Amino acid sequence: MNEKARPMVDKELQVAVKETKRIFVCKTELRDACLDQLRQSLISTRNNLTRDHIYNYIGQGNKENVVVTQI
């Protein structure tokens, strides 16, 4: 998989927010954390979607990592 990161269009962002709210409807702490991370990533000037950045982030420890995928 050699896809490049690109900005989300408004429709994709709306779907991501809606799905996050649906998935974590009973887990409000996780929902709020995911939505906050999404907002932060949208305003970030850092390229934080690279494989190396994600591996380093996971490797820092003291975190509970949650991976959300759409089936």
PQR file of N, CA, C, O and H, with PARSE charges and radii, in Angstrom:
ATOM      1  N   MET A   1       0.847  -1.167   0.000 -0.4000 1.5000
ATOM      2  CA  MET A   1       0.000   0.000   0.000 -0.0000 2.0000
ATOM      3  C   MET A   1       0.896   1.235   0.000  0.5500 1.7000
ATOM      4  O   MET A   1       1.573   1.505   0.992 -0.5500 1.4000
ATOM      5  N   ASN A   2       0.908   1.963  -1.067 -0.4000 1.5000
ATOM      6  CA  ASN A   2       1.760   3.139  -1.203 -0.0000 2.0000
ATOM      7  C   ASN A   2       0.941   4.409  -1.376  0.5500 1.7000
ATOM      8  O   ASN A   2       1.269   5.260  -2.203 -0.5500 1.4000
ATOM      9  H   ASN A   2       0.359   1.743  -1.873  0.4000 1.0000
ATOM     10  N   GLU A   3      -0.116   4.532  -0.601 -0.4000 1.5000
ATOM     11  CA  GLU A   3      -0.941   5.724  -0.704 -0.0000 2.0000
ATOM     12  C   GLU A   3      -0.273   6.886   0.011  0.5500 1.7000
ATOM     13  O   GLU A   3       0.384   6.699   1.035 -0.5500 1.4000
ATOM     14  H   GLU A   3      -0.383   3.840   0.070  0.4000 1.0000
ATOM     15  N   LYS A   4      -0.440   8.067  -0.522 -0.4000 1.5000
ATOM     16  CA  LYS A   4       0.089   9.284   0.091 -0.0000 2.0000
ATOM     17  C   LYS A   4      -1.014   9.936   0.916  0.5500 1.7000
ATOM     18  O   LYS A   4      -2.192   9.858   0.568 -0.5500 1.4000
ATOM     19  H   LYS A   4      -0.974   8.219  -1.354  0.4000 1.0000
ATOM     20  N   ALA A   5      -0.624  10.575   2.004 -0.4000 1.5000
ATOM     21  CA  ALA A   5      -1.584  11.312   2.826 -0.0000 2.0000
ATOM     22  C   ALA A   5      -2.048  12.536   2.051  0.5500 1.7000
ATOM     23  O   ALA A   5      -1.265  13.173   1.346 -0.5500 1.4000
ATOM     24  H   ALA A   5       0.334  10.638   2.287  0.4000 1.0000
ATOM     25  N   ARG A   6      -3.305  12.850   2.188 -0.4000 1.5000
ATOM     26  CA  ARG A   6      -3.868  14.027   1.544 -0.0000 2.0000
ATOM     27  C   ARG A   6      -4.898  14.629   2.480  0.5500 1.7000
ATOM     28  O   ARG A   6      -5.421  13.932   3.350 -0.5500 1.4000
ATOM     29  H   ARG A   6      -3.941  12.333   2.761  0.4000 1.0000
ATOM     30  N   PRO A   7      -5.197  15.891   2.323 -0.5600 1.5000
ATOM     31  CA  PRO A   7      -6.218  16.514   3.171  0.2800 2.0000
ATOM     32  C   PRO A   7      -7.590  15.875   2.945  0.5500 1.7000
ATOM     33  O   PRO A   7      -7.925  15.470   1.832 -0.5500 1.4000
ATOM     34  N   MET A   8      -8.369  15.793   4.014 -0.4000 1.5000
ATOM     35  CA  MET A   8      -9.723  15.265   3.901 -0.0000 2.0000
ATOM     36  C   MET A   8     -10.629  16.340   3.310  0.5500 1.7000
ATOM     37  O   MET A   8     -10.509  17.519   3.643 -0.5500 1.4000
ATOM     38  H   MET A   8      -8.096  16.121   4.919  0.4000 1.0000
ATOM     39  N   VAL A   9     -11.520  15.930   2.443 -0.4000 1.5000
ATOM     40  CA  VAL A   9     -12.540  16.863   1.960 -0.0000 2.0000
ATOM     41  C   VAL A   9     -13.653  16.917   3.004  0.5500 1.7000
ATOM     42  O   VAL A   9     -13.744  16.040   3.864 -0.5500 1.4000
ATOM     43  H   VAL A   9     -11.618  14.972   2.172  0.4000 1.0000
ATOM     44  N   ASP A  10     -14.500  17.946   2.931 -0.4000 1.5000
ATOM     45  CA  ASP A  10     -15.538  18.149   3.947 -0.0000 2.0000
ATOM     46  C   ASP A  10     -16.430  16.925   4.137  0.5500 1.7000
ATOM     47  O   ASP A  10     -16.760  16.567   5.267 -0.5500 1.4000
ATOM     48  H   ASP A  10     -14.427  18.658   2.232  0.4000 1.0000
ATOM     49  N   LYS A  11     -16.814  16.295   3.056 -0.4000 1.5000
ATOM     50  CA  LYS A  11     -17.705  15.124   3.135 -0.0000 2.0000
ATOM     51  C   LYS A  11     -17.024  13.987   3.899  0.5500 1.7000
ATOM     52  O   LYS A  11     -17.661  13.334   4.725 -0.5500 1.4000
ATOM     53  H   LYS A  11     -16.546  16.586   2.138  0.4000 1.0000
ATOM     54  N   GLU A  12     -15.738  13.746   3.634 -0.4000 1.5000
ATOM     55  CA  GLU A  12     -15.003  12.696   4.344 -0.0000 2.0000
ATOM     56  C   GLU A  12     -14.903  13.015   5.835  0.5500 1.7000
ATOM     57  O   GLU A  12     -15.021  12.126   6.678 -0.5500 1.4000
ATOM     58  H   GLU A  12     -15.220  14.277   2.963  0.4000 1.0000
ATOM     59  N   LEU A  13     -14.688  14.276   6.146 -0.4000 1.5000
ATOM     60  CA  LEU A  13     -14.600  14.690   7.543 -0.0000 2.0000
ATOM     61  C   LEU A  13     -15.932  14.469   8.250  0.5500 1.7000
ATOM     62  O   LEU A  13     -15.964  13.969   9.374 -0.5500 1.4000
ATOM     63  H   LEU A  13     -14.592  14.998   5.461  0.4000 1.0000
ATOM     64  N   GLN A  14     -17.021  14.837   7.602 -0.4000 1.5000
ATOM     65  CA  GLN A  14     -18.342  14.631   8.189 -0.0000 2.0000
ATOM     66  C   GLN A  14     -18.609  13.149   8.442  0.5500 1.7000
ATOM     67  O   GLN A  14     -19.153  12.785   9.485 -0.5500 1.4000
ATOM     68  H   GLN A  14     -16.995  15.243   6.689  0.4000 1.0000
ATOM     69  N   VAL A  15     -18.231  12.303   7.503 -0.4000 1.5000
ATOM     70  CA  VAL A  15     -18.419  10.862   7.660 -0.0000 2.0000
ATOM     71  C   VAL A  15     -17.559  10.339   8.805  0.5500 1.7000
ATOM     72  O   VAL A  15     -18.019   9.517   9.597 -0.5500 1.4000
ATOM     73  H   VAL A  15     -17.789  12.598   6.656  0.4000 1.0000
ATOM     74  N   ALA A  16     -16.323  10.804   8.899 -0.4000 1.5000
ATOM     75  CA  ALA A  16     -15.424  10.360   9.977 -0.0000 2.0000
ATOM     76  C   ALA A  16     -15.983  10.730  11.348  0.5500 1.7000
ATOM     77  O   ALA A  16     -15.957   9.915  12.270 -0.5500 1.4000
ATOM     78  H   ALA A  16     -15.949  11.472   8.255  0.4000 1.0000
ATOM     79  N   VAL A  17     -16.487  11.951  11.485 -0.4000 1.5000
ATOM     80  CA  VAL A  17     -17.060  12.392  12.760 -0.0000 2.0000
ATOM     81  C   VAL A  17     -18.309  11.569  13.080  0.5500 1.7000
ATOM     82  O   VAL A  17     -18.482  11.116  14.211 -0.5500 1.4000
ATOM     83  H   VAL A  17     -16.508  12.613  10.735  0.4000 1.0000
ATOM     84  N   LYS A  18     -19.166  11.380  12.100 -0.4000 1.5000
ATOM     85  CA  LYS A  18     -20.404  10.616  12.308 -0.0000 2.0000
ATOM     86  C   LYS A  18     -20.096   9.179  12.717  0.5500 1.7000
ATOM     87  O   LYS A  18     -20.711   8.658  13.648 -0.5500 1.4000
ATOM     88  H   LYS A  18     -19.026  11.748  11.181  0.4000 1.0000
ATOM     89  N   GLU A  19     -19.156   8.538  12.036 -0.4000 1.5000
ATOM     90  CA  GLU A  19     -18.801   7.159  12.350 -0.0000 2.0000
ATOM     91  C   GLU A  19     -18.146   7.043  13.729  0.5500 1.7000
ATOM     92  O   GLU A  19     -18.402   6.087  14.461 -0.5500 1.4000
ATOM     93  H   GLU A  19     -18.657   8.962  11.280  0.4000 1.0000
ATOM     94  N   THR A  20     -17.307   8.010  14.078 -0.4000 1.5000
ATOM     95  CA  THR A  20     -16.682   8.005  15.400 -0.0000 2.0000
ATOM     96  C   THR A  20     -17.746   8.104  16.485  0.5500 1.7000
ATOM     97  O   THR A  20     -17.690   7.393  17.488 -0.5500 1.4000
ATOM     98  H   THR A  20     -17.099   8.786  13.483  0.4000 1.0000
ATOM     99  N   LYS A  21     -18.701   8.978  16.282 -0.4000 1.5000
ATOM    100  CA  LYS A  21     -19.792   9.120  17.255 -0.0000 2.0000
ATOM    101  C   LYS A  21     -20.623   7.851  17.338  0.5500 1.7000
ATOM    102  O   LYS A  21     -21.069   7.474  18.422 -0.5500 1.4000
ATOM    103  H   LYS A  21     -18.747   9.556  15.467  0.4000 1.0000
ATOM    104  N   ARG A  22     -20.840   7.183  16.202 -0.4000 1.5000
ATOM    105  CA  ARG A  22     -21.629   5.943  16.187 -0.0000 2.0000
ATOM    106  C   ARG A  22     -20.887   4.813  16.894  0.5500 1.7000
ATOM    107  O   ARG A  22     -21.465   4.088  17.704 -0.5500 1.4000
ATOM    108  H   ARG A  22     -20.478   7.489  15.321  0.4000 1.0000
ATOM    109  N   ILE A  23     -19.611   4.674  16.582 -0.4000 1.5000
ATOM    110  CA  ILE A  23     -18.821   3.580  17.147 -0.0000 2.0000
ATOM    111  C   ILE A  23     -18.669   3.717  18.653  0.5500 1.7000
ATOM    112  O   ILE A  23     -18.752   2.729  19.383 -0.5500 1.4000
ATOM    113  H   ILE A  23     -19.142   5.263  15.924  0.4000 1.0000
ATOM    114  N   PHE A  24     -18.447   4.932  19.118 -0.4000 1.5000
ATOM    115  CA  PHE A  24     -18.192   5.148  20.539 -0.0000 2.0000
ATOM    116  C   PHE A  24     -19.391   5.779  21.250  0.5500 1.7000
ATOM    117  O   PHE A  24     -19.213   6.594  22.155 -0.5500 1.4000
ATOM    118  H   PHE A  24     -18.379   5.735  18.525  0.4000 1.0000
ATOM    119  N   VAL A  25     -20.606   5.411  20.851 -0.4000 1.5000
ATOM    120  CA  VAL A  25     -21.798   6.010  21.430 -0.0000 2.0000
ATOM    121  C   VAL A  25     -21.871   5.782  22.946  0.5500 1.7000
ATOM    122  O   VAL A  25     -22.358   6.652  23.669 -0.5500 1.4000
ATOM    123  H   VAL A  25     -20.751   4.749  20.116  0.4000 1.0000
ATOM    124  N   CYS A  26     -21.408   4.656  23.430 -0.4000 1.5000
ATOM    125  CA  CYS A  26     -21.454   4.351  24.872 -0.0000 2.0000
ATOM    126  C   CYS A  26     -20.133   4.652  25.573  0.5500 1.7000
ATOM    127  O   CYS A  26     -20.083   4.652  26.803 -0.5500 1.4000
ATOM    128  H   CYS A  26     -21.013   3.950  22.843  0.4000 1.0000
ATOM    129  N   LYS A  27     -19.089   4.903  24.841 -0.4000 1.5000
ATOM    130  CA  LYS A  27     -17.765   5.162  25.420 -0.0000 2.0000
ATOM    131  C   LYS A  27     -17.395   6.611  25.137  0.5500 1.7000
ATOM    132  O   LYS A  27     -16.590   6.896  24.250 -0.5500 1.4000
ATOM    133  H   LYS A  27     -19.129   4.903  23.842  0.4000 1.0000
ATOM    134  N   THR A  28     -17.991   7.522  25.898 -0.4000 1.5000
ATOM    135  CA  THR A  28     -17.836   8.944  25.600 -0.0000 2.0000
ATOM    136  C   THR A  28     -16.402   9.428  25.774  0.5500 1.7000
ATOM    137  O   THR A  28     -15.970  10.337  25.065 -0.5500 1.4000
ATOM    138  H   THR A  28     -18.645   7.290  26.618  0.4000 1.0000
ATOM    139  N   GLU A  29     -15.657   8.836  26.707 -0.4000 1.5000
ATOM    140  CA  GLU A  29     -14.261   9.265  26.880 -0.0000 2.0000
ATOM    141  C   GLU A  29     -13.437   8.948  25.637  0.5500 1.7000
ATOM    142  O   GLU A  29     -12.651   9.782  25.186 -0.5500 1.4000
ATOM    143  H   GLU A  29     -16.008   8.097  27.282  0.4000 1.0000
ATOM    144  N   LEU A  30     -13.610   7.749  25.078 -0.4000 1.5000
ATOM    145  CA  LEU A  30     -12.889   7.384  23.856 -0.0000 2.0000
ATOM    146  C   LEU A  30     -13.367   8.229  22.677  0.5500 1.7000
ATOM    147  O   LEU A  30     -12.563   8.671  21.856 -0.5500 1.4000
ATOM    148  H   LEU A  30     -14.248   7.072  25.444  0.4000 1.0000
ATOM    149  N   ARG A  31     -14.681   8.450  22.599 -0.4000 1.5000
ATOM    150  CA  ARG A  31     -15.232   9.270  21.510 -0.0000 2.0000
ATOM    151  C   ARG A  31     -14.641  10.672  21.531  0.5500 1.7000
ATOM    152  O   ARG A  31     -14.191  11.184  20.506 -0.5500 1.4000
ATOM    153  H   ARG A  31     -15.334   8.091  23.266  0.4000 1.0000
ATOM    154  N   ASP A  32     -14.647  11.284  22.708 -0.4000 1.5000
ATOM    155  CA  ASP A  32     -14.128  12.647  22.812 -0.0000 2.0000
ATOM    156  C   ASP A  32     -12.639  12.706  22.505  0.5500 1.7000
ATOM    157  O   ASP A  32     -12.172  13.654  21.873 -0.5500 1.4000
ATOM    158  H   ASP A  32     -15.012  10.867  23.541  0.4000 1.0000
ATOM    159  N   ALA A  33     -11.885  11.693  22.951 -0.4000 1.5000
ATOM    160  CA  ALA A  33     -10.446  11.655  22.675 -0.0000 2.0000
ATOM    161  C   ALA A  33     -10.183  11.504  21.178  0.5500 1.7000
ATOM    162  O   ALA A  33      -9.291  12.157  20.636 -0.5500 1.4000
ATOM    163  H   ALA A  33     -12.264  10.923  23.464  0.4000 1.0000
ATOM    164  N   CYS A  34     -10.952  10.651  20.510 -0.4000 1.5000
ATOM    165  CA  CYS A  34     -10.776  10.456  19.064 -0.0000 2.0000
ATOM    166  C   CYS A  34     -11.126  11.720  18.287  0.5500 1.7000
ATOM    167  O   CYS A  34     -10.412  12.104  17.361 -0.5500 1.4000
ATOM    168  H   CYS A  34     -11.677  10.120  20.950  0.4000 1.0000
ATOM    169  N   LEU A  35     -12.225  12.361  18.668 -0.4000 1.5000
ATOM    170  CA  LEU A  35     -12.630  13.583  17.970 -0.0000 2.0000
ATOM    171  C   LEU A  35     -11.636  14.711  18.214  0.5500 1.7000
ATOM    172  O   LEU A  35     -11.359  15.508  17.318 -0.5500 1.4000
ATOM    173  H   LEU A  35     -12.804  12.049  19.420  0.4000 1.0000
ATOM    174  N   ASP A  36     -11.100  14.774  19.434 -0.4000 1.5000
ATOM    175  CA  ASP A  36     -10.091  15.788  19.736 -0.0000 2.0000
ATOM    176  C   ASP A  36      -8.828  15.549  18.920  0.5500 1.7000
ATOM    177  O   ASP A  36      -8.238  16.489  18.388 -0.5500 1.4000
ATOM    178  H   ASP A  36     -11.325  14.126  20.162  0.4000 1.0000
ATOM    179  N   GLN A  37      -8.413  14.280  18.824 -0.4000 1.5000
ATOM    180  CA  GLN A  37      -7.220  13.951  18.028 -0.0000 2.0000
ATOM    181  C   GLN A  37      -7.451  14.288  16.557  0.5500 1.7000
ATOM    182  O   GLN A  37      -6.544  14.775  15.883 -0.5500 1.4000
ATOM    183  H   GLN A  37      -8.892  13.516  19.256  0.4000 1.0000
ATOM    184  N   LEU A  38      -8.646  14.033  16.063 -0.4000 1.5000
ATOM    185  CA  LEU A  38      -8.976  14.371  14.676 -0.0000 2.0000
ATOM    186  C   LEU A  38      -8.863  15.873  14.458  0.5500 1.7000
ATOM    187  O   LEU A  38      -8.266  16.318  13.477 -0.5500 1.4000
ATOM    188  H   LEU A  38      -9.383  13.637  16.610  0.4000 1.0000
ATOM    189  N   ARG A  39      -9.434  16.654  15.369 -0.4000 1.5000
ATOM    190  CA  ARG A  39      -9.359  18.117  15.245 -0.0000 2.0000
ATOM    191  C   ARG A  39      -7.910  18.597  15.282  0.5500 1.7000
ATOM    192  O   ARG A  39      -7.509  19.455  14.495 -0.5500 1.4000
ATOM    193  H   ARG A  39      -9.919  16.292  16.165  0.4000 1.0000
ATOM    194  N   GLN A  40      -7.129  18.032  16.210 -0.4000 1.5000
ATOM    195  CA  GLN A  40      -5.725  18.436  16.319 -0.0000 2.0000
ATOM    196  C   GLN A  40      -4.947  18.083  15.060  0.5500 1.7000
ATOM    197  O   GLN A  40      -4.106  18.861  14.610 -0.5500 1.4000
ATOM    198  H   GLN A  40      -7.455  17.336  16.849  0.4000 1.0000
ATOM    199  N   SER A  41      -5.219  16.929  14.495 -0.4000 1.5000
ATOM    200  CA  SER A  41      -4.487  16.520  13.288 -0.0000 2.0000
ATOM    201  C   SER A  41      -4.848  17.410  12.097  0.5500 1.7000
ATOM    202  O   SER A  41      -4.025  17.628  11.208 -0.5500 1.4000
ATOM    203  H   SER A  41      -5.902  16.297  14.860  0.4000 1.0000
ATOM    204  N   LEU A  42      -6.073  17.920  12.082 -0.4000 1.5000
ATOM    205  CA  LEU A  42      -6.489  18.785  10.970 -0.0000 2.0000
ATOM    206  C   LEU A  42      -5.798  20.143  11.008  0.5500 1.7000
ATOM    207  O   LEU A  42      -5.564  20.742   9.958 -0.5500 1.4000
ATOM    208  H   LEU A  42      -6.742  17.743  12.804  0.4000 1.0000
ATOM    209  N   ILE A  43      -5.466  20.641  12.201 -0.4000 1.5000
ATOM    210  CA  ILE A  43      -4.819  21.952  12.300 -0.0000 2.0000
ATOM    211  C   ILE A  43      -3.296  21.847  12.415  0.5500 1.7000
ATOM    212  O   ILE A  43      -2.600  22.862  12.412 -0.5500 1.4000
ATOM    213  H   ILE A  43      -5.656  20.154  13.054  0.4000 1.0000
ATOM    214  N   SER A  44      -2.786  20.629  12.516 -0.4000 1.5000
ATOM    215  CA  SER A  44      -1.350  20.431  12.673 -0.0000 2.0000
ATOM    216  C   SER A  44      -0.611  20.743  11.370  0.5500 1.7000
ATOM    217  O   SER A  44      -1.099  20.463  10.275 -0.5500 1.4000
ATOM    218  H   SER A  44      -3.352  19.804  12.519  0.4000 1.0000
ATOM    219  N   THR A  45       0.568  21.324  11.518 -0.4000 1.5000
ATOM    220  CA  THR A  45       1.410  21.555  10.344 -0.0000 2.0000
ATOM    221  C   THR A  45       2.410  20.423  10.160  0.5500 1.7000
ATOM    222  O   THR A  45       3.128  20.374   9.161 -0.5500 1.4000
ATOM    223  H   THR A  45       0.965  21.551  12.408  0.4000 1.0000
ATOM    224  N   ARG A  46       2.450  19.506  11.136 -0.4000 1.5000
ATOM    225  CA  ARG A  46       3.364  18.357  11.031 -0.0000 2.0000
ATOM    226  C   ARG A  46       2.729  17.271  10.183  0.5500 1.7000
ATOM    227  O   ARG A  46       1.509  17.103  10.176 -0.5500 1.4000
ATOM    228  H   ARG A  46       1.866  19.546  11.947  0.4000 1.0000
ATOM    229  N   ASN A  47       3.549  16.553   9.485 -0.4000 1.5000
ATOM    230  CA  ASN A  47       3.063  15.407   8.713 -0.0000 2.0000
ATOM    231  C   ASN A  47       3.028  14.209   9.659  0.5500 1.7000
ATOM    232  O   ASN A  47       4.000  13.459   9.755 -0.5500 1.4000
ATOM    233  H   ASN A  47       4.539  16.690   9.490  0.4000 1.0000
ATOM    234  N   ASN A  48       1.900  14.031  10.360 -0.4000 1.5000
ATOM    235  CA  ASN A  48       1.823  12.992  11.371 -0.0000 2.0000
ATOM    236  C   ASN A  48       1.117  11.734  10.878  0.5500 1.7000
ATOM    237  O   ASN A  48       0.676  10.914  11.683 -0.5500 1.4000
ATOM    238  H   ASN A  48       1.111  14.640  10.282  0.4000 1.0000
ATOM    239  N   LEU A  49       1.011  11.579   9.582 -0.4000 1.5000
ATOM    240  CA  LEU A  49       0.406  10.371   9.043 -0.0000 2.0000
ATOM    241  C   LEU A  49       1.422   9.445   8.385  0.5500 1.7000
ATOM    242  O   LEU A  49       1.041   8.517   7.671 -0.5500 1.4000
ATOM    243  H   LEU A  49       1.370  12.245   8.928  0.4000 1.0000
ATOM    244  N   THR A  50       2.684   9.681   8.613 -0.4000 1.5000
ATOM    245  CA  THR A  50       3.687   8.788   8.047 -0.0000 2.0000
ATOM    246  C   THR A  50       3.793   7.529   8.895  0.5500 1.7000
ATOM    247  O   THR A  50       3.471   7.547  10.083 -0.5500 1.4000
ATOM    248  H   THR A  50       2.994  10.435   9.193  0.4000 1.0000
ATOM    249  N   ARG A  51       4.234   6.455   8.298 -0.4000 1.5000
ATOM    250  CA  ARG A  51       4.386   5.188   9.011 -0.0000 2.0000
ATOM    251  C   ARG A  51       5.334   5.333  10.185  0.5500 1.7000
ATOM    252  O   ARG A  51       5.038   4.851  11.279 -0.5500 1.4000
ATOM    253  H   ARG A  51       4.495   6.440   7.333  0.4000 1.0000
ATOM    254  N   ASP A  52       6.463   5.986   9.979 -0.4000 1.5000
ATOM    255  CA  ASP A  52       7.449   6.134  11.048 -0.0000 2.0000
ATOM    256  C   ASP A  52       6.903   6.948  12.215  0.5500 1.7000
ATOM    257  O   ASP A  52       7.134   6.601  13.373 -0.5500 1.4000
ATOM    258  H   ASP A  52       6.703   6.377   9.091  0.4000 1.0000
ATOM    259  N   HIS A  53       6.190   8.015  11.924 -0.4000 1.5000
ATOM    260  CA  HIS A  53       5.622   8.836  12.995 -0.0000 2.0000
ATOM    261  C   HIS A  53       4.623   8.023  13.824  0.5500 1.7000
ATOM    262  O   HIS A  53       4.626   8.102  15.052 -0.5500 1.4000
ATOM    263  H   HIS A  53       6.002   8.297  10.983  0.4000 1.0000
ATOM    264  N   ILE A  54       3.778   7.250  13.160 -0.4000 1.5000
ATOM    265  CA  ILE A  54       2.784   6.440  13.866 -0.0000 2.0000
ATOM    266  C   ILE A  54       3.468   5.375  14.716  0.5500 1.7000
ATOM    267  O   ILE A  54       3.079   5.169  15.866 -0.5500 1.4000
ATOM    268  H   ILE A  54       3.776   7.185  12.162  0.4000 1.0000
ATOM    269  N   TYR A  55       4.480   4.691  14.177 -0.4000 1.5000
ATOM    270  CA  TYR A  55       5.212   3.683  14.964 -0.0000 2.0000
ATOM    271  C   TYR A  55       5.893   4.312  16.178  0.5500 1.7000
ATOM    272  O   TYR A  55       5.868   3.735  17.265 -0.5500 1.4000
ATOM    273  H   TYR A  55       4.796   4.858  13.243  0.4000 1.0000
ATOM    274  N   ASN A  56       6.495   5.479  16.008 -0.4000 1.5000
ATOM    275  CA  ASN A  56       7.131   6.169  17.136 -0.0000 2.0000
ATOM    276  C   ASN A  56       6.101   6.568  18.182  0.5500 1.7000
ATOM    277  O   ASN A  56       6.361   6.458  19.380 -0.5500 1.4000
ATOM    278  H   ASN A  56       6.515   5.948  15.125  0.4000 1.0000
ATOM    279  N   TYR A  57       4.952   7.025  17.747 -0.4000 1.5000
ATOM    280  CA  TYR A  57       3.889   7.425  18.666 -0.0000 2.0000
ATOM    281  C   TYR A  57       3.407   6.224  19.484  0.5500 1.7000
ATOM    282  O   TYR A  57       3.240   6.320  20.699 -0.5500 1.4000
ATOM    283  H   TYR A  57       4.741   7.114  16.773  0.4000 1.0000
ATOM    284  N   ILE A  58       3.188   5.106  18.814 -0.4000 1.5000
ATOM    285  CA  ILE A  58       2.738   3.896  19.508 -0.0000 2.0000
ATOM    286  C   ILE A  58       3.807   3.409  20.473  0.5500 1.7000
ATOM    287  O   ILE A  58       3.487   2.956  21.572 -0.5500 1.4000
ATOM    288  H   ILE A  58       3.324   5.028  17.827  0.4000 1.0000
ATOM    289  N   GLY A  59       5.064   3.497  20.080 -0.4000 1.5000
ATOM    290  CA  GLY A  59       6.167   3.006  20.893 -0.0000 2.0000
ATOM    291  C   GLY A  59       6.481   3.829  22.124  0.5500 1.7000
ATOM    292  O   GLY A  59       7.266   3.396  22.968 -0.5500 1.4000
ATOM    293  H   GLY A  59       5.323   3.864  19.187  0.4000 1.0000
ATOM    294  N   GLN A  60       5.881   5.019  22.250 -0.4000 1.5000
ATOM    295  CA  GLN A  60       6.167   5.867  23.403 -0.0000 2.0000
ATOM    296  C   GLN A  60       5.633   5.289  24.701  0.5500 1.7000
ATOM    297  O   GLN A  60       6.130   5.644  25.770 -0.5500 1.4000
ATOM    298  H   GLN A  60       5.243   5.371  21.565  0.4000 1.0000
ATOM    299  N   GLY A  61       4.653   4.425  24.646 -0.4000 1.5000
ATOM    300  CA  GLY A  61       4.109   3.792  25.847 -0.0000 2.0000
ATOM    301  C   GLY A  61       3.176   4.696  26.625  0.5500 1.7000
ATOM    302  O   GLY A  61       2.899   5.831  26.236 -0.5500 1.4000
ATOM    303  H   GLY A  61       4.250   4.137  23.778  0.4000 1.0000
ATOM    304  N   ASN A  62       2.694   4.155  27.747 -0.4000 1.5000
ATOM    305  CA  ASN A  62       1.760   4.863  28.635 -0.0000 2.0000
ATOM    306  C   ASN A  62       0.503   5.331  27.913  0.5500 1.7000
ATOM    307  O   ASN A  62      -0.087   6.348  28.279 -0.5500 1.4000
ATOM    308  H   ASN A  62       2.919   3.233  28.063  0.4000 1.0000
ATOM    309  N   LYS A  63       0.099   4.598  26.899 -0.4000 1.5000
ATOM    310  CA  LYS A  63      -1.100   4.944  26.149 -0.0000 2.0000
ATOM    311  C   LYS A  63      -1.887   3.670  25.882  0.5500 1.7000
ATOM    312  O   LYS A  63      -1.330   2.574  25.818 -0.5500 1.4000
ATOM    313  H   LYS A  63       0.579   3.772  26.602  0.4000 1.0000
ATOM    314  N   GLU A  64      -3.169   3.839  25.732 -0.4000 1.5000
ATOM    315  CA  GLU A  64      -3.998   2.740  25.249 -0.0000 2.0000
ATOM    316  C   GLU A  64      -4.319   3.065  23.791  0.5500 1.7000
ATOM    317  O   GLU A  64      -5.057   4.007  23.506 -0.5500 1.4000
ATOM    318  H   GLU A  64      -3.621   4.730  25.784  0.4000 1.0000
ATOM    319  N   ASN A  65      -3.766   2.288  22.883 -0.4000 1.5000
ATOM    320  CA  ASN A  65      -3.956   2.562  21.463 -0.0000 2.0000
ATOM    321  C   ASN A  65      -5.255   1.946  20.980  0.5500 1.7000
ATOM    322  O   ASN A  65      -5.555   0.789  21.275 -0.5500 1.4000
ATOM    323  H   ASN A  65      -3.166   1.522  23.114  0.4000 1.0000
ATOM    324  N   VAL A  66      -6.022   2.726  20.237 -0.4000 1.5000
ATOM    325  CA  VAL A  66      -7.281   2.282  19.681 -0.0000 2.0000
ATOM    326  C   VAL A  66      -7.204   2.481  18.177  0.5500 1.7000
ATOM    327  O   VAL A  66      -6.940   3.586  17.704 -0.5500 1.4000
ATOM    328  H   VAL A  66      -5.779   3.666  19.998  0.4000 1.0000
ATOM    329  N   VAL A  67      -7.435   1.416  17.431 -0.4000 1.5000
ATOM    330  CA  VAL A  67      -7.414   1.500  15.978 -0.0000 2.0000
ATOM    331  C   VAL A  67      -8.844   1.316  15.487  0.5500 1.7000
ATOM    332  O   VAL A  67      -9.507   0.338  15.832 -0.5500 1.4000
ATOM    333  H   VAL A  67      -7.650   0.519  17.816  0.4000 1.0000
ATOM    334  N   VAL A  68      -9.310   2.255  14.686 -0.4000 1.5000
ATOM    335  CA  VAL A  68     -10.672   2.193  14.145 -0.0000 2.0000
ATOM    336  C   VAL A  68     -10.559   2.048  12.653  0.5500 1.7000
ATOM    337  O   VAL A  68      -9.922   2.865  11.988 -0.5500 1.4000
ATOM    338  H   VAL A  68      -8.772   3.049  14.406  0.4000 1.0000
ATOM    339  N   THR A  69     -11.174   1.013  12.121 -0.4000 1.5000
ATOM    340  CA  THR A  69     -11.193   0.802  10.670 -0.0000 2.0000
ATOM    341  C   THR A  69     -12.622   0.632  10.219  0.5500 1.7000
ATOM    342  O   THR A  69     -13.484   0.242  11.007 -0.5500 1.4000
ATOM    343  H   THR A  69     -11.691   0.349  12.661  0.4000 1.0000
ATOM    344  N   GLN A  70     -12.878   0.915   8.979 -0.4000 1.5000
ATOM    345  CA  GLN A  70     -14.220   0.728   8.426 -0.0000 2.0000
ATOM    346  C   GLN A  70     -14.220  -0.543   7.617  0.5500 1.7000
ATOM    347  O   GLN A  70     -13.360  -0.745   6.759 -0.5500 1.4000
ATOM    348  H   GLN A  70     -12.178   1.231   8.338  0.4000 1.0000
ATOM    349  N   ILE A  71     -15.176  -1.395   7.886 -0.4000 1.5000
ATOM    350  CA  ILE A  71     -15.262  -2.684   7.192 -0.0000 2.0000
ATOM    351  C   ILE A  71     -16.184  -2.567   6.006  0.5500 1.7000
ATOM    352  O   ILE A  71     -16.393  -3.544   5.287 -0.5500 1.4000
ATOM    353  H   ILE A  71     -15.874  -1.231   8.583  0.4000 1.0000
TER
END
